[in-house]
Amino acid sequence: MIYLNTPIFQSPALNKALGKTVYFKMDCHQPTRSFKIRGMAHLVQELAKSGRNQFVASSGGNAGYSLAYACARLNALVHVVVPETSAAHMRNLIEGEGATVEIFGQSWQEAHQHALKLAEERQSYYVSPFDDQLLWAGHSTMIDECAAAIPEPDMVVAAVGGGGLLCGIMEGMERNGWKKAEFLAAETIGAASYDMAIAAGKVVAMDAINTIATSLGAKQVATTAFEWSKKRTVKRHICDDSHAMSGVKSLLDEFNVLVEPACGAALSAVYSPKTDIEEAKSILVIVCGGAGLDTEGYIKHLKTFGIQ
């Protein structure tokens, strides 16, 4: 299997401090250090059944890396369009898996539009970073694994960017009969497109993304992600960048694992709790991971926010 059945950890310190049972689904331990490998592997495998083996994607980070990783192991070809703002080490990771990388545009939206045109011209399948039923089906497997290992929690906490992870989690909860579990959508202030959609009662686009949690940087969420808020109880956890980084540091201190600030948004719900989780007695936090933060960036962010 291309992706792993990742471990579930508990934190005795958090359990004692909060008077709750806190589980961490450690998808940061995937081969690409991100949950996205689940959806990308499933997508490539399913399309291969109908003879599709050429893909075009737009991503400056984890989605492109995971797609390239999956394609390298399933004998498929992929062309990844990244924006100029993408980190050099992420481009190197994508290229290291044999993908062709093209730099285009100042933002993901520009790279996305260019990739769509390329896919049409080349008659290749366009792979969205988050908005595809095949991706959601792959992501949902993490809940299958959780359901086989732990009781249904009162709350599931996960970071929300474009909403692909949310859609997968919701599919998994429905399939496994998790009816009582509430969902807590974690975002940073500068990328809270899901919170904006729920407040507006419809999908709306942010004017700009302004956060260090760049993996959350979709100006608007997938329509299906918004529709789930009408079907299940969804609460929102909005933190600033400093609290997201504090969550990153807390996980590193406790488990010696470095994740991205996007993942830190979810971690901040338990490591820097407010009232968002007050009523839940058992909490499952999806540690979605991310390869976009290296040690140099980590140290830089700690200094910027004065985190000791």
Disulfide bonds with the S-S distance in Angstrom:
none
